[in-house]
Every structure is written in structure tokens, then in C-alpha cells.
């Protein structure tokens, strides 16, 4: 069975991450972690044409495909109804800093490298990633530092996230509201 890394950029365009995934440095780092397969959900993003053709060939559909390159099997797609199976089967996940993606990975207890999009204007995602990294639940970086973080020894020693007790949260809200 292949050792898989799942990559997700969500629904928006995050070309810096999309292209970093197929960089030589990231391929090398992934192989150092024992990864043999990469599955990438690229959303509305685009690969840089020259590198795309180098990795996937000139006949590959830009909306989805697969190839073996530099010792890694890599497949990509834009969207699908659910990424739950991809998340569940991954050894670890590389993902954008969207709250839904981050919380789902934490719920599944998947090691997670959160990659923040520096191009966003109101970058609340950095705040989420930084706080969770401070608590040792995730590692986070910008796209250009991804390869370095993929081989970070702490990746597989992150603390599990314990969700809040929702009964306590509800009671606290009730108290605040005077109920």
C-alpha cells in the first residue's frame, strides 16, 4: 500500500501552493518522509505550464490526471463532492489554512502542515495557523518554506487536538445571555 500525502487548497486559487507541491525540493522532502504517492486537490489553481509538462507530460488534462515523476506517483484533481476518503487515507496532510480543512484534519488526528496564502488581504488564516502551531497541533509555513517543514521531525509528534465540551460552551453562552 502506498504511503500517501494528501494536499488540498480548498475552493480558491492558491497557485503558490499548487506549484510548490510539484517542485523538486518538495518531491525530495516527501520522499525523505517515505511518501510514495501524492494526491492533490488543486481547486481553481493552475500549475506553471513548463513544470506541469515536465511532470505530467504534454497530453495530460489540466483538470485532472496522474503521472510518476522523480520516484513519486502524483495525481491531481480540481474538485470532488467529498475529500473525506483522501484525508482518511493520508499519512499526513498539506493544506491551505481554511478553518474547515484544518479542523477536519485535527478531528481525524492527521499530522498537518498548514500553508498560509500570503496573497490574501484579510489574512485571518495566519492567525488560526499561528495559534494552532503555538499549541503544537500543526506546523505552518508559507509556500516557499514547505519542503523544509515536510521533513521537520515534529510533524509526527504534534499534540492531538481535543475539541471543546459543547455542553459547557452552551451553558456559558446561556449564562452570558441571562438564560
KATA-V688361 format. One record per residue. N is the residue number from 0. SS is DSSP state (h for helix, s for strand, l for the rest). Layout:
n=<N:N>
ss=<SS:SS>
This chain:
n=<0:1:2:3:4:5:6:7:8:9:10:11:12:13:14:15:16:17:18:19:20:21:22:23:24:25:26:27:28:29:30:31:32:33:34:35:36:37:38:39:40:41:42:43:44:45:46:47:48:49:50:51:52:53:54:55:56:57:58:59:60:61:62:63:64:65:66:67:68:69:70:71:72:73:74:75:76:77:78:79:80:81:82:83:84:85:86:87:88:89:90:91:92:93:94:95:96:97:98:99:100:101:102:103:104:105:106:107:108:109:110:111:112:113:114:115:116:117:118:119:120:121:122:123:124:125:126:127:128:129:130:131:132:133:134:135:136:137:138:139:140:141:142:143:144:145:146:147:148:149:150:151:152:153:154:155:156:157:158:159:160:161:162:163:164:165:166:167:168:169:170:171:172:173:174:175:176:177:178>
ss=<l:l:l:s:s:s:s:s:l:l:l:l:l:l:h:h:h:h:h:h:h:l:l:h:h:h:h:h:h:h:h:h:l:l:l:l:s:s:s:s:s:l:l:l:l:l:l:l:h:h:h:h:h:h:h:h:l:l:l:l:l:l:l:s:s:s:s:s:s:l:l:s:s:s:s:s:s:l:l:l:l:l:l:h:h:h:h:h:h:l:l:s:s:s:s:s:l:l:h:h:h:h:h:h:h:h:h:l:l:l:s:s:s:s:s:s:l:l:l:l:l:l:l:h:h:h:h:h:h:h:h:h:h:h:l:l:l:l:s:s:s:s:h:h:h:h:h:h:h:h:l:l:h:h:h:h:h:l:l:l:l:l:l:l:l:h:h:h:h:h:h:h:h:h:h:h:h:l:l>
